[in-house]
Amino acid sequence: MNEVIADGSASGVAEFYDREYNPRLRIPDFNEYFRRWAIESRAAREDLACRLDLAYGPTAAERLDLFSGHGSGAHPLIMFLHGGYWRALDKSDFSWIARPYVARGISVAVVNYGLMPAVPLGSIVAQIRRACAWLFVNAELLGLDPRRIVGVGHSAGAHLLAMMLTSDWPSVDPRLPRRLFHAALGVSGLFDLEPLTRAPFLKDAMALAQGDVEALSPVHLRPLDPAPIWIAVGADETREFHRQARALESAWGAPAVAGVIEVPGSHHFSVCEALKREDDPLAAMLVKACIKPSVPV
């Protein structure tokens, strides 16, 4: 990647990583996305059947909102993990993601987690593992089909989702199967953390030692949950976000990575909104993944 760093000095390298990884520098109206998401999320919580702030772990941050799919029976579940570079945003900013799926009989869990720097990244990963275990173990009580849990993550959330696929679930909880997820979709994910340790806007909050980088980068780990993951990236995102997608594809290979999808005309924030448009191929693929026949647990 050095050929795209205009200046080989320390400041030039730092500028490169900030430019490549901080989407707020490239998207001048980024606050408009956050404003719209907040408005649409309030409406979703008012309109849809939901249970808010369900505790999946012992800390105040370990809460999730569950939006129930229409109809009777055990519903497939989308578990959504939000982005924000592990240090910003909240589940309440993403309630909007549930609307098109609950109408199709799919329940949606929007998961919160602790934020850096107060909570180290390794602890955040452990929190999400607890959320996965809690949803599976309590599936019957929640009206969910434990054989059809589909994980979705955006940006830092896609990193957390990929980390879940490296989990040895029976060692997390003996009640869990080897394959907890039915399928997974990571959108604009961060799978190699090493470049982020060079980005001034983020590196101090992450405070990762070299050993942490390898232990928490999916590209350096093996997928142990055999669920396939699709990787989506906005066509208009930076080279590094495209490289991140291909890096996981190269590291894990098929069938662990089912494919890399470029979403036309999308940048880092607008690509997430593809998930709420029922006519978008990405959303349609997600619905199909939820309703296809389940796998044994």
C-alpha positions as CSV (number, residue, x, y, z in Angstrom):
1,M,0.0,0.0,0.0
2,N,3.0,2.3,0.3
3,E,2.6,3.4,-3.3
4,V,-0.5,5.4,-2.3
5,I,1.3,7.2,0.5
6,A,2.3,10.5,-1.0
7,D,4.8,11.4,1.7
8,G,7.0,8.7,3.3
9,S,7.5,10.9,6.4
10,A,5.8,10.1,9.7
11,S,3.4,12.9,9.1
12,G,2.7,11.7,5.6
13,V,2.0,8.2,6.8
14,A,-0.3,9.4,9.6
15,E,-2.2,11.6,7.1
16,F,-2.7,8.6,4.8
17,Y,-4.2,6.4,7.5
18,D,-6.4,9.2,8.8
19,R,-7.6,9.9,5.2
20,E,-8.2,6.2,4.5
21,Y,-9.9,5.2,7.7
22,N,-11.8,8.3,9.0
23,P,-14.9,8.6,6.8
24,R,-15.9,11.9,8.4
25,L,-13.0,13.5,6.6
26,R,-14.5,12.4,3.2
27,I,-18.2,12.7,3.8
28,P,-19.0,16.3,4.7
29,D,-22.7,15.6,5.5
30,F,-22.0,12.7,7.9
31,N,-24.0,14.3,10.6
32,E,-27.0,14.2,8.4
33,Y,-26.9,10.4,8.5
34,F,-26.7,10.4,12.3
35,R,-29.6,12.9,12.5
36,R,-31.8,10.9,10.2
37,W,-31.0,7.6,11.9
38,A,-31.9,9.0,15.3
39,I,-35.3,10.3,14.0
40,E,-36.1,7.0,12.2
41,S,-35.0,5.0,15.2
42,R,-37.4,6.9,17.6
43,A,-40.2,6.2,15.1
44,A,-39.3,2.5,14.9
45,R,-39.4,2.1,18.7
46,E,-42.8,3.8,18.8
47,D,-44.3,1.8,15.9
48,L,-42.9,-1.7,16.3
49,A,-43.3,-4.4,18.9
50,C,-40.1,-4.3,20.9
51,R,-38.5,-5.1,24.2
52,L,-35.9,-2.6,25.1
53,D,-32.8,-2.8,27.3
54,L,-32.8,-6.6,27.8
55,A,-29.8,-7.5,29.9
56,Y,-27.5,-10.1,28.3
57,G,-24.6,-9.6,30.7
58,P,-23.6,-8.1,34.1
59,T,-22.5,-4.5,33.1
60,A,-24.7,-1.6,32.3
61,A,-23.6,-1.6,28.6
62,E,-24.6,-5.2,28.1
63,R,-28.1,-4.5,26.8
64,L,-30.0,-5.2,23.6
65,D,-33.3,-4.2,22.0
66,L,-35.4,-6.9,20.5
67,F,-37.9,-6.2,17.7
68,S,-40.3,-9.0,17.2
69,G,-41.1,-10.3,13.8
70,H,-44.7,-10.3,12.6
71,G,-46.7,-13.5,12.9
72,S,-46.6,-16.5,15.2
73,G,-44.1,-19.3,15.7
74,A,-40.3,-19.2,16.2
75,H,-38.8,-16.3,14.2
76,P,-35.5,-16.1,12.4
77,L,-33.2,-13.5,14.1
78,I,-31.0,-10.8,12.7
79,M,-28.4,-9.8,15.3
80,F,-27.1,-6.3,14.4
81,L,-23.8,-4.9,15.7
82,H,-23.4,-1.2,15.2
83,G,-20.2,0.7,14.2
84,G,-18.6,3.8,15.6
85,Y,-15.0,2.5,15.8
86,W,-15.8,0.8,19.1
87,R,-16.0,4.2,20.8
88,A,-19.2,5.9,19.7
89,L,-22.8,5.4,18.8
90,D,-25.5,3.3,20.5
91,K,-28.1,0.7,19.8
92,S,-30.7,3.4,20.0
93,D,-29.2,5.0,16.8
94,F,-30.0,1.8,14.8
95,S,-33.6,0.8,15.7
96,W,-34.5,1.8,12.1
97,I,-32.8,-1.3,10.8
98,A,-35.6,-3.5,12.2
99,R,-38.5,-2.2,10.2
100,P,-38.3,-4.0,6.8
101,Y,-37.4,-7.3,8.5
102,V,-40.0,-7.6,11.2
103,A,-42.6,-7.1,8.4
104,R,-41.2,-10.3,6.8
105,G,-41.5,-12.2,10.0
106,I,-37.9,-11.8,11.1
107,S,-37.0,-10.6,14.6
108,V,-34.1,-8.2,15.0
109,A,-31.8,-7.7,18.0
110,V,-29.8,-4.5,18.1
111,V,-26.9,-5.0,20.5
112,N,-25.1,-2.5,22.7
113,Y,-21.6,-3.0,24.1
114,G,-19.1,-1.0,26.2
115,L,-17.1,1.7,24.4
116,M,-13.4,2.4,24.3
117,P,-11.3,3.8,25.9
118,A,-13.2,2.9,29.1
119,V,-13.7,-0.7,27.9
120,P,-10.8,-2.4,26.1
121,L,-11.4,-4.0,22.8
122,G,-10.8,-7.5,24.1
123,S,-13.5,-6.9,26.7
124,I,-15.9,-5.7,24.0
125,V,-15.4,-8.9,22.1
126,A,-16.2,-10.9,25.2
127,Q,-19.4,-8.9,25.7
128,I,-20.6,-9.7,22.2
129,R,-19.9,-13.4,22.8
130,R,-22.1,-13.2,25.9
131,A,-24.8,-11.6,23.8
132,C,-24.6,-14.4,21.3
133,A,-24.8,-17.0,24.0
134,W,-27.7,-15.3,25.7
135,L,-29.8,-15.0,22.5
136,F,-29.2,-18.7,21.7
137,V,-29.9,-20.1,25.2
138,N,-33.0,-17.9,25.6
139,A,-34.3,-18.3,22.0
140,E,-37.4,-20.3,23.0
141,L,-38.4,-17.7,25.6
142,L,-37.9,-14.9,23.1
143,G,-39.8,-16.5,20.3
144,L,-36.7,-17.2,18.2
145,D,-35.5,-20.0,16.1
146,P,-32.0,-20.7,17.4
147,R,-31.1,-22.5,14.1
148,R,-31.6,-19.3,12.1
149,I,-29.5,-16.6,13.7
150,V,-28.0,-14.3,11.1
151,G,-25.3,-11.9,12.2
152,V,-25.0,-8.4,10.6
153,G,-22.3,-5.9,11.5
154,H,-21.4,-2.5,10.1
155,S,-17.8,-1.1,10.3
156,A,-16.5,-1.9,13.8
157,G,-19.6,-4.1,14.2
158,A,-18.4,-6.1,11.2
159,H,-15.1,-6.7,13.0
160,L,-17.0,-7.9,16.1
161,L,-19.1,-10.2,14.0
162,A,-16.0,-11.7,12.3
163,M,-14.5,-12.2,15.8
164,M,-17.7,-14.2,16.7
165,L,-17.0,-16.6,13.9
166,T,-13.6,-17.3,15.4
167,S,-15.3,-18.5,18.6
168,D,-15.2,-22.0,19.9
169,W,-18.8,-21.8,21.2
170,P,-18.9,-25.0,23.3
171,S,-16.0,-23.6,25.3
172,V,-17.9,-20.3,25.8
173,D,-20.9,-22.2,27.1
174,P,-21.4,-26.0,26.9
175,R,-25.0,-25.4,25.9
176,L,-23.9,-23.8,22.6
177,P,-23.4,-25.7,19.3
178,R,-20.2,-25.5,17.3
179,R,-22.2,-23.6,14.7
180,L,-24.2,-20.8,16.4
181,F,-24.8,-18.6,13.3
182,H,-26.9,-19.6,10.3
183,A,-25.1,-17.0,8.2
184,A,-23.3,-13.6,8.5
185,L,-23.0,-10.3,6.7
186,G,-20.2,-7.9,7.4
187,V,-20.6,-4.4,5.9
188,S,-17.5,-2.1,5.5
189,G,-15.6,-4.2,8.0
190,L,-12.2,-3.8,9.8
191,F,-10.6,-7.2,9.8
192,D,-6.9,-6.2,10.1
193,L,-6.3,-3.8,13.0
194,E,-2.6,-3.1,12.4
195,P,-3.3,0.0,10.1
196,L,-5.5,1.5,12.8
197,T,-2.6,1.7,15.2
198,R,-1.1,4.2,12.9
199,A,-4.1,6.4,12.5
200,P,-3.9,9.5,14.8
201,F,-7.6,9.9,15.1
202,L,-8.0,6.4,16.7
203,K,-4.7,4.9,17.9
204,D,-4.7,6.4,21.3
205,A,-8.3,5.3,22.1
206,M,-7.4,1.7,20.9
207,A,-4.2,1.5,22.9
208,L,-3.4,-1.9,21.4
209,A,-0.1,-3.7,22.0
210,Q,1.3,-5.8,19.1
211,G,0.0,-9.0,20.7
212,D,-3.5,-7.4,20.9
213,V,-3.4,-6.5,17.2
214,E,-2.9,-10.2,16.3
215,A,-5.2,-11.6,18.9
216,L,-8.1,-9.3,17.8
217,S,-7.6,-9.2,14.0
218,P,-9.8,-11.8,12.3
219,V,-7.2,-12.0,9.4
220,H,-4.8,-13.6,11.9
221,L,-7.4,-16.1,13.3
222,R,-9.2,-19.2,12.1
223,P,-13.0,-19.3,11.6
224,L,-14.3,-21.9,14.0
225,D,-18.0,-21.3,13.5
226,P,-18.6,-22.8,10.0
227,A,-21.4,-20.2,9.1
228,P,-20.5,-18.4,5.8
229,I,-19.9,-14.7,5.9
230,W,-20.6,-12.3,3.0
231,I,-18.5,-9.1,3.0
232,A,-20.0,-6.0,1.5
233,V,-18.2,-2.7,0.9
234,G,-19.4,0.5,-0.7
235,A,-18.0,1.1,-4.2
236,D,-17.1,4.6,-3.2
237,E,-15.2,3.7,-0.1
238,T,-11.4,4.2,0.3
239,R,-8.9,1.7,-1.0
240,E,-8.2,0.6,2.5
241,F,-11.8,-0.5,3.2
242,H,-11.7,-2.5,-0.1
243,R,-8.4,-4.0,1.0
244,Q,-9.8,-4.9,4.3
245,A,-12.6,-6.9,2.6
246,R,-10.2,-8.7,0.3
247,A,-7.8,-9.4,3.2
248,L,-10.4,-11.4,5.1
249,E,-11.4,-13.2,1.9
250,S,-7.8,-14.1,1.3
251,A,-7.1,-15.1,4.9
252,W,-10.2,-17.3,5.4
253,G,-11.0,-18.4,1.8
254,A,-14.1,-20.2,0.7
255,P,-16.5,-21.5,2.0
256,A,-15.8,-19.4,5.1
257,V,-16.1,-16.2,3.1
258,A,-19.0,-16.7,0.7
259,G,-18.1,-13.6,-1.4
260,V,-17.2,-9.9,-1.5
261,I,-20.0,-7.6,-2.7
262,E,-19.4,-4.1,-3.9
263,V,-22.5,-1.9,-3.3
264,P,-22.7,0.6,-6.2
265,G,-22.8,4.4,-5.4
266,S,-22.3,3.9,-1.7
267,H,-19.8,5.3,0.8
268,H,-19.1,4.3,4.4
269,F,-22.4,5.6,5.8
270,S,-24.8,5.2,2.9
271,V,-23.8,1.6,2.4
272,C,-25.4,0.8,5.8
273,E,-28.7,2.3,4.6
274,A,-28.9,-0.3,1.8
275,L,-30.0,-2.7,4.6
276,K,-33.3,-0.8,5.1
277,R,-34.4,-0.7,1.4
278,E,-36.5,-3.7,0.7
279,D,-35.7,-3.6,-3.0
280,D,-31.9,-3.4,-2.5
281,P,-30.0,-6.6,-3.4
282,L,-28.2,-6.5,-0.1
283,A,-31.4,-6.5,1.9
284,A,-32.9,-9.1,-0.3
285,M,-29.9,-11.4,0.2
286,L,-30.3,-10.9,4.0
287,V,-33.9,-11.9,4.0
288,K,-33.1,-14.9,1.9
289,A,-30.4,-16.0,4.3
290,C,-32.9,-15.7,7.2
291,I,-35.7,-17.7,5.6
292,K,-33.8,-20.5,3.9
293,P,-33.8,-23.9,5.6
294,S,-32.1,-24.0,8.9
295,V,-29.0,-26.0,9.7
296,P,-28.6,-28.5,12.5
297,V,-27.3,-27.1,15.8
